[in-house]
Amino acid sequence: MLEDKNGISSILDTMALKILIVEPGDLSVVGELLGSVEELLVFGGETEQQRWLHGMAVAFKAVMDGMIMGELADSAENYELLSKAVIQMQEVVRTGANLDPTIISTFVKHINETGYPLTVSTLLGAVEREGTSPGVSSEEKPGEPGPDELAPALASTGNPEDSPGGSSGGGSSGVPDFLQDRELLGGFIDEASEHLASIEVNILELEQNPGNPDIINNIFRPFHTVKGVSGFLNLTTINNLAHATENLLDDVRSGKRSMDSGVIDLVLVVGDTLREMVENIRDVLEIGPERYREFDISAQVAQLQALRATGESLGSLTPVAMTEESIGENTERNMQDDEPPKSLADRAIASEVAATSPSSTSMAVAKGTPLPPVADQQTVARKTIEASIKVDVGKLDALINAMGELVIMQALVRQNPLVVKMADPKLAKDFSQLRRIISDLQHTVMSMRMVPIKQTFDKMMRLARDLSKKTGKKVDLVMEGAETEIDRNMVDSIYDPLVHMVRNSVDHGIGTPEERTKRGKPPTGVIHLRAYQKGGGMVIEIADDGEGLNTVKIREKAATRGLIRPGDSLPDFQLNNLIFMPGFSTADQVSDVSGRGVGMDVVKKAVEKLRGQVEVHSQPGAGCLFVIYLPLTLAIIDGIIVRVGSERYIIPTTAIWKSLKPEPKSYNTVHGRGESLLIRGSLVPIVRLYRLFDVEPTFTDPCEAIMVMVESEGRRCALMVDELLGKEEVVIKNLGGMLAVPGVAGGTILGDGRVGLILDLAGIISSVAE
Amino acid sequence: MTAQQETVEMGLDGNERGASSLAGKYLTFSLGAEEYGVGILKVREIIGVMEITAVPHTPPYIRGVINLRGRVIPVLDLRLKFNMETKEYDERTCIIVVEVQVHSGMAQVGMVVDSVSEVVSIAAEEIELPPSIGLSLEMVNILGMAKIKEAVKILLDVDRVVGKGVVAAV
């Protein structure tokens, strides 16, 4: 039951985060959201609370399906409403058994506002009918789309016949066909994903080095490869789209037209579509053919062909200025100013390439064909990439596990009393040699699962570019330290928070060019994205040169929400960090870009899940700096070992802010129970660990014991322990895969070979709050 | 082999056919006065009792977790699981590590038993299936009863006892 609850709230957390970053038309995130909702539906309804939650999930899914099918508006307002709906669902989980009816009515209200009809009775009715007697569904009135919506909606995600038949590829027969070569297909998916990911990077580089033929080649190549292999595997839709793009790019390569922003925009969009299609095929392979989705590419193909037609006819005859104009019809353009010289230079170089390597697709890069100076830099950069092999992640994890054991065993042998007694200099020397080798080995092994954060940063480049176009603001994103390495397992989890923060910076931080000029700043705003290692962890900074946080507004809001008392004089730094409190957002207007009510608290939660911390520094008028501290790896945790009776527990060091022996006068009780400590003017609840974990303690008097002050998700508590034993870096292990214990995050092997339990502070604090 | 042939000759009695699929090698161990058997293919290894770290909020029969060469695995006490009276661990007490099916795949779990006896081959005709009706809670954990030289050995369904049992309990 408790396990279920944790599962549900973590799914809801994920949904809250996904809703934050979703944009109208962004199918991949919507798909992830749908996946989460479906996970929610798995949880059955035994208690009343669970039934409500299930009903809410059904309604939520129906709305999403409506939005996907185009029955409801796919608009930012609706996402905003959905995000409010998620908050209500979180409320249901939080309040537990004593369900507040207003939560349900608020939820129903939000859902209704999306244009989807729902009443409280249909909400619960949907669940009961669905859960207990599926046969009754014929009795449903057609006016109540609640439960019947579900069936067709499910079919629509899975049934290829449902799809619009307009795909010019005509690949509807593709499902059974292409599944015959699973192995080949798997290889294609990996390869294609890699290729497609490189498109963005190269396009962004091209914007820095306009007209560099190497980069144009690099953009051309993925489409060419994808076209070739997809044709071979009978993936007609992908093949058609890739082919059309390749044709357009081929014109660019051969100098027939310039790589202007019309082409760039379209290529980016096509790249995204291709990636979605490839991901869809991955789904089909992993889950089953019912996941197959048909994509309508006719519009994009037509656009590609139109663009190509204009480019070709104008390329030889008409002046550049005309080309500019005709492309302007297709796309909105912000960067018109730098266009003419770029395309001229572009042509000159491009034709040069065409002359040296007429038809080769990848040769130019591989051989480092002699090119103008701009390109030289590029080729040098490429050459530094060393040979690498792909290794199964499972094998890597096994290696890391074995490594951890080796380190512990070595310590055990060295500490063996018999060995210690042998005062043999040769033995001592050998041991120190052994230790050195093992520590080298450990470093190498650990570094194997580190990857540069560059890939994630590159995606931010793209994001900033798209956002600046959308908002009409001029933004430069500057990356520093992109080669800093991060645990592979963390890369995915850090992506969503980063997206949200970059959006936040563009949306709220940086003003429009006019505003900026008025304030005496250059019209183009700069966002610095920095990564570096510090101490035992890594730091990611996002700094903008915008207006900074509005401290006055934050103070007002905090006061109205009861977070601070009117008289409180918090320093600005603490005040600013209140934006990480749940439901705190200073954006007055909900914009299309960000500020959907659920804000930075979701970021903080996500970062804390990675055992990191996030804080904000702001200078009014000069900008805002978000700092994320992360551990270097998820496999190792820096912890304080504490003793309670005969048991030892590990508390993550990052969560501890203080430990002390309390004075009697700071100890308070309410009605003889509810114990708390008065620390610097705030009351911190006491958790007697021995009581929570049912062990025999040494001390039962709080003033004799030691209080470890910890913080998690913005809530603090004081853990009562008998003794602090020391600080150690420990390797996290799960408890054999079958025990999910509230309050325990996992286990580790301590220096003496025994297992120690690592505390899950969020779990402990919420269990106390209940 | 001969056992299987005999079953075929004896006709298609359902009971006997079920028993023939149970024939094979079993590791036998004792709990109090009773002898139990567990299919040898489920057993990963047998270790002596080591220090067990208690895990809070678990049923009493889950003794906690141990460090099995760097892996953390849960350990349960079969006496407590079967509601038998507890016994101090001594030098004969063993932990049998079995690999069982749990919802998320295969997992290794330790079972504390009084002592490990031997590995025996049990033929189909020596096995009697549990009665199909009126199963008590304890009986669903049993694959069958084997009569070998007047002694009765209880053949345990470890996937149920250890795998599903532990998951359901937490």
Interface residues (C-beta under 8 A of the other chain):
Chain A: E3 N401 A402 G404 E405 I408 M409 E647 L692 F693 D694 V695 K733 N734 L735 G736 G737 M738 L739 A740 V741 P742 G743 V744 G747 T748 I749 G753 R754 V755 G756 L757
Chain B: E51 T53 A54 V55 P56 H57 T58 I62 G64 V65 I66 N67 R69 G70 R71 V72 I73 P74 V102 S104 G105 A107 Q108 V109 G163 V166 V167 V170
